[in-house]
Amino acid sequence: MTSSSTLKLPTAAVPFRQDAGVIGLVGMAHLISHFSQLLLAPLFPWLKVEFNASYAELGFLMTLFFVVSCGVQAASGFLVDRIGPRPVLFAGLALLGLAAFGFSISTSYAMLAGFSMLAGVGNGVFHPVDYTLLNRKVSAPRLGHAYSFHGITGSLGWALAPVMLVPLTLAFSWRVALASAGTLAFVVLAVLLLNRDRLSLPAIPAIAAGSGKAGDQAGSQPGSSLDFLRIPAVWMCFAFFFFYAMALSVVQAFAPEAARQLHDVPLGLVAVCLTIYMVCSAGGMVVGGFLAANPARCERIVGVGMGTAAVVALCLGFGTFAAATVPVLFGVMGFFAGISGPSRDLLVKRSTPENATGRVYGVVYAGLDIGQAVSPLIFGALMDQRKFSTVLLGLAVVQAVLIASAFNVRRVRRTALVAA
């Protein structure tokens, strides 16, 4: 019989090099996951002409991607707990590479849709895999920094997509750009295969899979593998990630173009706005990793970060700025949104039963995929109606809702503690 003590986080005695190796490899995979989420969005101006598609139709490709990713993410959490994270991670990377090559040879909108769903299958495995590896292999004192680096690599993946794809498209074609993206995914897969021993982690024994304790919640008795679904904080985290994803999707797909229309930003600066947002978001996550060292202030950090980001979004939607100022404002918005990243992940960690990491992160991060599936439908329609200020107003509203969601997570977690 395996006790929960055998599955606790590593202690501080773990060598830094060992922790750094795991964090780095997981971060590389996470970068490709986020990079692959933006394979199509930076190329919308070219795809719109090539396939005679509207913004709503192109946004629907993102919806397909994230709907499929959502279903896979919830299911893959159970698979990760059953067979271990490493084989699931390798399969996800391979599917993302295949989907990128599929996009590059597409000759119809239907083909784009099919490969969007294939990419969604590959993308769906990453959060259950990544957080299982980090939570079970990285020592507790370094976990906040692990979350920070994980978030940074995701932001860098988003930043890399437009910087890589748009210049390749301008120099060659959008097909060459997407084929290059597929090559990158397989290069990273090869690196992980060469270092596969660092990612080795046994599956959670079935007898322990339904037991354990959350960061702030008790639960030591064995039970069903679905018992974690009874924890209210898990569903509050799900709601938080739903709204977080809606805001992120607006920034990725529509906010730069809306700002271009409102402030006469040159077309060449549109991709720069997104890249600056993501790079500054990564910088914010570095700061956020230190702030998250005290888990008690996670909700306040999210509140300050997202509140400031909402104010910047309102300024972009209703202020008047020179074109050169717009990328700077995107950078400010990205930095403060990034500060909240590590605290966001700790909100989930503190609501997670110790031996159900894959399942909890699979369900919670399904909210991320659902939000990114819904958002393009709403905001794509607003873009087609040329309601550019409304797009940025909607972004600010969703960012403000995130603040309330974060404090709701704390409220239900404390209620559970009192009841216990």
C-alpha positions in Angstrom: 0.0 0.0 0.0 1.4 3.4 -1.0 0.9 6.2 1.4 0.5 9.9 0.4 3.9 10.7 1.9 5.6 8.9 -1.0 4.1 11.4 -3.4 4.9 14.6 -1.6 6.9 17.3 -3.3 10.7 16.9 -3.3 12.5 18.6 -0.5 14.9 21.5 -0.7 17.8 19.0 -0.7 17.2 18.3 -4.3 20.1 19.7 -6.3 19.4 22.8 -8.3 20.7 21.3 -11.5 18.1 18.5 -11.2 15.2 20.9 -10.7 16.5 23.2 -13.4 16.7 20.3 -15.9 13.1 19.3 -15.3 11.9 22.9 -15.4 13.8 23.7 -18.6 12.5 20.6 -20.5 8.9 21.2 -19.4 9.3 24.8 -20.4 10.5 24.0 -23.9 7.5 21.8 -24.5 5.2 24.4 -23.1 6.7 27.0 -25.5 5.7 24.8 -28.4 2.2 24.3 -27.1 1.6 28.1 -26.9 3.5 28.7 -30.2 1.2 26.2 -31.9 -1.9 28.0 -30.5 -0.9 31.0 -32.7 0.0 29.3 -35.9 -3.0 30.8 -37.8 -3.9 34.0 -36.0 -0.9 36.1 -37.2 -1.6 34.8 -40.7 -5.3 35.9 -40.8 -4.6 38.7 -43.4 -3.2 36.2 -45.8 -5.6 33.3 -45.0 -8.5 35.7 -45.4 -7.5 36.4 -49.0 -6.4 32.8 -49.8 -9.6 31.1 -48.6 -12.0 34.1 -49.1 -13.0 33.8 -45.4 -14.4 36.3 -42.9 -12.9 37.1 -39.5 -15.7 35.1 -37.9 -14.9 32.1 -40.1 -11.2 32.4 -39.3 -12.0 32.8 -35.6 -14.0 29.6 -35.8 -10.8 27.7 -36.6 -9.5 28.8 -33.2 -12.9 27.7 -31.7 -12.5 24.3 -33.2 -8.9 24.0 -31.9 -9.9 24.9 -28.4 -13.1 22.9 -28.2 -11.1 19.7 -29.1 -8.3 20.7 -26.8 -10.8 21.2 -24.0 -12.2 17.6 -24.3 -8.7 16.1 -24.7 -7.4 18.1 -21.7 -10.0 16.9 -19.3 -9.5 13.3 -20.5 -5.7 13.4 -20.7 -5.5 14.3 -17.0 -6.8 10.8 -16.1 -4.4 9.3 -18.7 -1.4 11.1 -17.2 -2.3 9.8 -13.7 -2.7 6.3 -15.1 0.4 5.8 -17.4 2.6 8.8 -16.4 3.2 12.1 -18.2 6.1 11.4 -20.5 4.5 9.3 -23.2 1.5 11.7 -23.3 3.8 14.6 -23.7 5.7 13.1 -26.6 2.4 12.2 -28.4 1.2 15.8 -28.0 4.3 17.3 -29.5 4.2 14.9 -32.4 0.6 15.8 -33.2 1.3 19.6 -33.1 4.1 19.1 -35.6 2.0 17.0 -37.9 -0.8 19.6 -37.7 1.6 22.5 -38.7 2.7 20.6 -41.7 -1.0 19.9 -42.5 -1.8 23.6 -42.4 1.1 24.2 -44.8 -0.4 21.9 -47.5 -4.1 22.9 -47.0 -6.0 23.9 -50.1 -9.4 24.5 -48.6 -11.1 25.9 -45.5 -12.2 22.4 -44.6 -8.6 21.2 -44.6 -7.7 24.1 -42.2 -10.6 23.0 -40.0 -9.5 19.4 -39.9 -5.9 20.2 -39.0 -7.1 22.7 -36.4 -8.9 19.8 -34.7 -5.7 17.6 -34.9 -3.7 20.4 -33.4 -6.3 20.7 -30.6 -5.8 17.0 -29.8 -2.0 17.7 -29.4 -2.5 20.8 -27.4 -4.9 19.3 -24.9 -2.2 17.2 -23.1 0.2 19.9 -22.0 -1.2 21.4 -18.8 -2.0 18.0 -17.1 1.5 16.8 -18.2 3.4 19.9 -17.3 2.0 20.5 -13.9 2.2 16.8 -12.9 5.9 16.9 -13.7 6.5 20.2 -11.9 4.5 19.4 -8.8 6.0 15.9 -8.4 9.6 16.4 -9.5 10.5 20.0 -8.5 11.4 20.8 -4.9 8.8 22.8 -3.0 10.9 26.0 -2.4 11.5 26.3 -6.1 8.0 25.6 -7.2 6.9 29.3 -7.4 9.9 29.9 -9.7 9.0 26.8 -11.7 5.5 28.2 -12.3 7.0 31.5 -13.2 9.4 29.9 -15.8 6.6 27.8 -17.1 4.5 30.9 -17.7 7.4 32.7 -19.2 8.0 30.0 -21.8 4.3 30.0 -22.7 4.4 33.8 -23.3 7.6 33.5 -25.3 5.9 30.8 -27.4 3.1 33.2 -28.2 5.6 36.0 -28.8 7.7 33.8 -31.1 4.7 32.9 -33.4 4.1 36.2 -35.1 7.8 37.1 -35.1 8.7 33.9 -36.9 5.7 33.4 -39.1 5.0 36.9 -40.4 8.6 37.5 -41.7 8.7 34.1 -43.3 5.4 34.7 -45.0 6.6 38.1 -46.3 9.8 36.6 -47.5 8.5 33.3 -48.9 4.8 32.4 -48.3 2.5 31.4 -45.5 3.0 27.8 -46.5 6.7 27.9 -45.9 6.1 29.7 -42.6 3.8 26.9 -41.3 6.1 24.1 -42.6 8.9 25.8 -40.6 6.7 25.8 -37.5 6.2 22.0 -37.9 9.9 21.5 -38.2 10.5 23.5 -34.9 8.0 21.2 -33.1 9.8 18.1 -34.1 13.2 19.6 -33.2 11.9 20.2 -29.6 10.5 16.7 -29.6 13.9 15.3 -30.5 15.5 17.2 -27.6 13.0 15.9 -25.1 13.5 12.3 -26.4 17.3 12.7 -25.9 16.6 13.8 -22.3 13.7 11.4 -21.6 15.3 10.1 -18.4 14.8 13.5 -16.7 11.1 13.3 -17.4 10.6 9.8 -16.1 7.8 9.7 -13.5 5.8 6.6 -12.5 2.0 6.6 -12.7 0.1 7.1 -9.5 -0.9 3.8 -8.0 -4.6 3.1 -8.4 -5.0 2.8 -4.6 -3.7 6.3 -4.1 -5.4 7.9 -7.0 -8.5 8.9 -5.2 -6.8 10.0 -1.9 -4.6 12.7 -0.8 -4.9 16.2 0.4 -5.1 19.6 -1.3 -2.8 22.4 -0.4 -5.4 23.9 2.0 -8.0 21.2 2.1 -8.1 17.9 3.9 -8.9 14.6 2.4 -7.0 11.6 3.5 -9.4 8.8 2.9 -9.2 6.7 -0.3 -12.1 7.1 -2.7 -13.3 7.5 -6.2 -10.9 9.0 -8.8 -13.7 11.6 -9.4 -13.9 12.7 -5.8 -11.9 15.9 -6.6 -14.9 17.1 -8.6 -16.7 17.7 -5.3 -14.2 20.4 -4.3 -15.9 23.8 -4.9 -12.5 25.6 -5.3 -11.8 23.4 -8.3 -14.8 24.8 -10.1 -14.0 28.3 -9.1 -10.6 27.8 -10.6 -12.3 26.5 -13.7 -14.4 29.7 -14.0 -11.3 31.8 -13.4 -9.4 30.2 -16.3 -12.5 30.5 -18.5 -12.4 34.3 -18.2 -8.6 34.4 -18.3 -8.7 32.6 -21.6 -11.3 34.9 -23.0 -9.1 37.9 -22.3 -6.1 36.2 -23.7 -7.8 35.2 -26.9 -8.9 38.8 -27.5 -5.3 40.0 -27.1 -3.9 37.3 -29.4 -6.4 37.5 -32.3 -8.1 40.8 -32.4 -6.8 43.6 -30.0 -3.8 44.5 -32.2 -5.9 44.8 -35.3 -8.6 46.8 -33.3 -5.9 49.1 -32.1 -4.5 49.5 -35.6 -7.9 50.6 -36.8 -8.4 53.0 -33.9 -5.0 54.6 -33.9 -3.8 54.3 -37.5 -1.0 51.9 -36.6 1.0 50.7 -39.6 0.3 47.1 -40.6 3.9 46.2 -39.8 3.5 47.2 -36.2 0.4 44.9 -35.6 2.5 41.8 -35.1 4.9 43.8 -33.0 2.1 44.8 -30.6 1.4 41.1 -29.8 5.1 40.2 -29.5 5.8 43.1 -27.2 2.8 42.1 -25.1 4.0 38.6 -24.7 7.6 39.5 -24.0 6.6 42.0 -21.4 4.2 39.4 -20.0 7.2 37.1 -19.6 9.0 39.8 -17.7 6.0 40.3 -15.5 6.0 36.6 -14.7 9.6 36.9 -13.5 8.5 39.5 -11.0 5.3 37.5 -10.2 7.4 34.5 -9.4 9.0 36.4 -6.5 5.7 37.9 -5.4 4.1 34.4 -5.3 6.7 33.3 -2.7 4.0 34.2 -0.2 0.9 32.2 -1.3 -1.4 34.3 1.1 -1.3 37.3 -1.2 -2.0 35.5 -4.5 -5.5 36.9 -4.9 -4.2 40.5 -4.3 -1.5 40.1 -6.9 -4.0 38.9 -9.4 -6.3 41.9 -8.5 -3.5 44.5 -9.0 -2.2 42.9 -12.2 -5.5 42.4 -13.9 -6.9 45.7 -12.7 -4.0 47.6 -14.2 -4.3 45.7 -17.5 -8.0 46.5 -17.7 -7.3 50.2 -17.3 -4.8 50.1 -20.2 -7.3 48.2 -22.4 -9.8 51.0 -21.7 -7.2 53.6 -22.7 -6.5 51.8 -26.0 -10.2 51.6 -26.7 -11.3 55.2 -25.9 -8.1 57.3 -25.8 -6.2 58.9 -28.6 -2.6 57.9 -29.0 0.2 58.2 -31.6 0.8 55.0 -33.5 4.3 54.5 -31.9 2.7 54.7 -28.4 0.3 51.7 -29.0 3.0 49.0 -28.8 4.2 50.5 -25.5 0.7 50.3 -24.1 0.5 46.7 -25.1 3.7 46.1 -23.3 2.4 47.7 -20.1 -0.8 45.6 -20.3 1.3 42.5 -20.9 3.6 43.2 -18.0 0.8 43.6 -15.4 -1.1 40.6 -16.8 2.1 38.6 -16.5 2.6 39.5 -12.9 -0.5 37.6 -12.0 0.6 34.3 -13.8 2.5 32.5 -11.0 -0.2 33.5 -8.5 -2.8 32.2 -10.8 -1.1 28.8 -10.9 -0.8 28.7 -7.1 -4.5 29.3 -6.8 -5.0 25.9 -8.5 -2.2 24.2 -6.6 -3.7 25.2 -3.3 -7.0 23.6 -4.4 -5.6 20.4 -5.7 -5.6 17.0 -3.9 -2.0 15.8 -3.7 -2.6 12.6 -5.7 -4.9 14.0 -8.4 -2.7 16.6 -10.0 -3.3 15.4 -13.6 -7.0 15.2 -13.3 -7.5 18.5 -11.5 -5.3 20.4 -13.9 -7.0 18.7 -16.8 -10.4 19.9 -15.7 -9.4 23.3 -14.5 -7.4 24.1 -17.7 -10.4 22.9 -19.7 -11.8 26.2 -18.7 -8.9 27.8 -20.5 -9.8 26.0 -23.7 -13.5 26.7 -23.5 -12.8 30.4 -23.0 -10.5 30.5 -26.0 -13.2 28.6 -28.0 -16.0 31.0 -27.1 -14.1 34.3 -27.3 -13.3 34.3 -31.1 -17.0 33.8 -31.9 -18.0 36.9 -29.9 -15.2 39.2 -30.7 -14.8 38.0 -34.3 -18.3 39.2 -34.9 -17.6 42.5 -33.3 -14.6 42.9 -35.6 -16.6 42.2 -38.7 -19.1 44.9 -37.5 -16.1 47.2 -37.1 -16.9 47.8 -33.4 -13.2 48.2 -32.5 -13.7 50.2 -29.3 -16.2 47.6 -28.1 -13.7 44.9 -28.6 -11.2 46.6 -26.2 -14.0 47.5 -23.8 -15.0 43.8 -23.7 -11.4 42.9 -23.0 -11.3 45.3 -20.0 -14.6 43.9 -18.7 -13.3 40.3 -18.8 -10.1 41.3 -17.1 -12.1 43.0 -14.3 -14.2 39.8 -13.9 -11.0 37.9 -13.3 -10.4 39.9 -10.1 -13.7 38.8 -8.7 -13.1 35.2 -9.8 -9.7 35.0 -8.0 -11.3 36.2 -4.7 -14.1 33.7 -5.2 -11.5 30.9 -5.2 -10.2 32.1 -1.9 -13.7 32.4 -0.4 -14.8 28.8 -1.3 -11.4 27.4 -0.2 -11.8 29.1 3.2 -15.4 27.9 3.5 -14.2 24.4 3.0 -11.5 24.8 5.7 -14.1 26.1 8.2 -16.4 23.2 7.4 -13.5 20.7 7.8 
